[in-house]
């Protein structure tokens, strides 16, 4: 169950990053509330996953899902630039996440 919690926590990190961008510095109420709710839920699920997963594994996977997910949302939804170097960086992050998962005892 820890991996499920961690995956959902990572997806919620993408939600709060996107909604924070949409809040325009917390000046828009609805996206600001979504940001805060998604942050709380993401942290709660990360915390639950850390009951059985090592700190380094859980935190690395959580931040990696958020980083790559936010990059993809930025490119696909917000029209941000996707050049070879940025895509290569995302591929390296995903490679690191796979290695971290494979090396985890839990």
C-alpha positions in Angstrom: 0.0 0.0 0.0 2.9 2.3 0.6 3.8 2.5 -3.1 0.2 3.4 -3.9 0.2 6.1 -1.3 3.4 7.4 -2.7 2.2 7.4 -6.3 -1.0 9.3 -5.4 1.1 11.7 -3.3 3.3 12.4 -6.3 0.3 13.0 -8.5 -1.1 15.4 -5.9 2.2 17.2 -6.0 1.7 17.9 -9.7 -1.8 19.1 -8.9 -0.6 21.6 -6.3 2.2 22.9 -8.5 -0.1 23.5 -11.4 -2.8 25.1 -9.2 -0.2 27.2 -7.5 0.8 28.6 -10.9 -2.9 29.2 -11.7 -3.4 31.0 -8.3 -1.1 33.8 -9.6 0.7 34.2 -6.3 -2.3 33.2 -4.2 -4.4 36.1 -5.5 -7.1 33.8 -7.0 -9.2 32.0 -4.4 -10.2 28.8 -6.1 -6.8 27.7 -7.3 -5.3 28.8 -4.0 -7.7 26.5 -2.1 -6.9 23.6 -4.5 -3.2 24.2 -3.9 -3.6 24.1 -0.2 -5.8 21.0 -0.2 -3.6 19.1 -2.6 -0.5 20.0 -0.6 -2.0 18.7 2.7 -3.2 15.5 1.0 0.1 15.0 -0.7 2.1 15.5 2.5 -0.3 13.2 4.4 0.1 10.4 1.8 3.8 10.9 1.7 3.9 10.5 5.5 1.9 7.3 5.3 4.2 5.9 2.7 7.2 6.6 4.9 5.9 4.3 7.6 7.3 1.4 5.6 9.5 2.9 2.8 12.9 4.4 3.5 13.1 8.2 3.7 15.5 8.5 0.8 13.4 6.3 -1.5 10.0 7.9 -0.6 11.2 11.5 -0.8 13.2 11.0 -4.0 10.3 9.2 -5.8 7.8 11.9 -4.5 9.8 14.8 -5.7 10.7 13.1 -9.0 7.1 12.4 -9.8 6.3 16.0 -9.0 9.2 17.4 -11.0 8.7 15.3 -14.2 4.9 15.7 -13.9 5.1 19.4 -13.5 7.5 19.6 -16.5 5.0 17.6 -18.6 2.0 19.7 -17.5 4.0 22.8 -18.3 4.8 21.6 -21.8 1.4 20.0 -22.6 -1.0 22.4 -20.9 0.9 25.7 -20.5 2.8 25.6 -23.8 6.2 25.8 -22.1 9.3 25.0 -24.2 10.3 21.4 -24.7 13.8 21.4 -26.1 16.3 18.4 -26.2 18.1 19.4 -23.0 14.9 19.8 -21.0 13.6 16.4 -22.3 17.0 14.8 -21.6 16.9 16.1 -18.0 13.4 14.6 -17.5 14.6 11.3 -18.9 17.5 11.3 -16.4 15.1 12.0 -13.5 12.9 9.1 -14.6 15.9 6.9 -14.9 16.9 7.8 -11.4 13.4 7.1 -10.1 13.5 3.6 -11.7 16.8 2.9 -10.2 15.6 4.1 -6.8 12.6 1.9 -6.9 14.6 -1.2 -8.0 17.1 -0.7 -5.2 14.4 -0.3 -2.5 14.0 -3.2 -0.1 10.4 -2.4 0.5 
